[in-house]
């Protein structure tokens, strides 16, 4: 698995793949196409949620136009921090909140994304990937499990933090 930071070029590589068929080991060279990923790195800045959400919508609009005109687009990863904020996904209700909604401790934003209540705040890096799933795999659950796997591997290899999944829940747990 590769994590790409910065703007990367689209290129292809061949690498050996081994498989065993009827007790015979065979090695094949498989061509792998690596897609370009543009990084918008705001990790040292506090970006208000509504500004980040507007940026994401603008990028998606631009990507859709690129796909219509050119047939494809680069992937984008936005990395940032938010000032303290709660987001309420489509599965949330006011019952999920541990405070009075009329007097919240921080801003609240309803989103059309899935999930319940999420807190974001200073010091917490938030990553917003914007990718064309048609060039990967058109399966939301595959995508979420792949993101979780990347996080688990990065935590382990970079920070020596052991993380895992919990059956029936989306996310990575430490």
N, C-alpha and C positions, 0 to 999 in steps of 0.2 A: 504494500500500500504506500502511496506517495502523498505527502502533504506539500502543496506548492504555495510558496509565498512570493509576492511580487508578480510582475507580469511575466508569464512564461510563454514560450513559443510552442506551437503545435508541431509535434514531430512524431515519428514512429520509430520503434525499436523492435528488435526481435530478441526473444529470450527462450531458452530451452524449457520445455515442459515435459516432465516424465510421467508416464502412466504405465500401469502393469495390466496386461491383457493375457489371460490364461497362463499365468506365471512367467510371462516374458515381459521384461522391462523395455519400453520403447521411449525414445526421446524424440520429440518433434520441436522444431522452431516455430513459434507462434508470433505473428505480428501484433503488437499492441499499439494502439493509437492513443497518445496522451493529449488531452484537450487543454486548451489555454485557459488559465484562470487569472482574472484581473483582481488584484487586491486593493481595496480601499481601506487603508490603515489609519484609523482614527483612535487607536487603542489608548492614547494618552489624553484624549479629550472627552469631556462629558457632553454628549449629544442628546438633547431632549428627545423623548420618545417620538413625539409628533414630527420632529424634523427628520429623524431616521426613517420613520414610516413613509413620509413623503418622498424621501430619497429612494427608498425601495420601490415604491410605485412608479416613480419616474424611470428607474432602471428597467423594470419589467416592461413598461410601455416601449422603451427603446429596444429592448431585446425582441419583443414581438414584432416590431417593425423590421428589425434586421432579419428575423426568420422569414417574414413575408417577402422581403426583397432579395435576400441572399441565400435563404434556405438553412441558415445556421447562425449561431451567435456564440461568443465566448461566455464562459461561466464567470461569475463575480462573487467575491467574498468580501463582505463589509465587516470590519472588526472595530468595536467601539465600546464605550461605557455610557451608561445613562445616569443622570441624576436619579435619586430615589423615586421609583414609580411602580405602581401595580398595573399589570395588564390582565384583563378579564377576557378569556377566550370564549368560544361559542358554547362550551360545555359548562361554563361557570354560572353561578347564581349568587345573589347577595348572601345566601346562607354559607357560602364558602369563605366569607370574610370574617376575620376575627376583630373587627372594629365597626363602629357606626359609619355607614356609608355617607351620612350627612356631615360627618366630621372626620374625614380620612386623614391619616398621618402624612400621606404623600398623594401626589396626583394619581388619578385612576384613568385608564384608557380601555375602552371596549375595543376588541379586535374581531375580525372575521376569521381569525385563525382558530384552530382547535385548542383543546386544553381548557384548564380551569383558571386558577389565579396564579400569576407569576410575579415575583418581586425582582426588580432589577435595581442595582445601585452602584455607587462609586466603588471601584476596586474589583468589580465583577466584569470580566471581559464577556461581551456578547458578540456572537458571530452570526451574521445573516448570510447564508449561502443563497445565491440566485443562480439556478442552473436549469438547463434545458433537459428535462428528464427523458425526452425522446431520444437523446443521444446517450443515455445511460440505460435505465430500465424503468418502464412506466408502472411502478408499483410503490405506493406511498410507504407501505410497511417495510419493503426492502430498503428504501431510502432512509427511513428512520433507524433501522437496525445498522445500516452502513455508517451513518453519522455516529451512532453510539460506539461502534467498533473503532472508528478513528479516534474518538475522545479517549476510550479505554487504552488504546495503544500509545497515544501521546502522553497520557498521564503516567503510564508505566515506563516508557522508554526515556522520557525527558525529565520527569520529576520523581521517579521511583515510587509513585502512588498506585496502589492496587485498587482498581475499581471494577465494578461489575454491573450487570443488569438485574432487575427484579422481575420475575415472571408476572406478566399481566400489566406491567407499568412501562411507560415510555420514559427513557432517560438513563443516566449513568449515576451510580450510587457509590459513595466512598464511605 
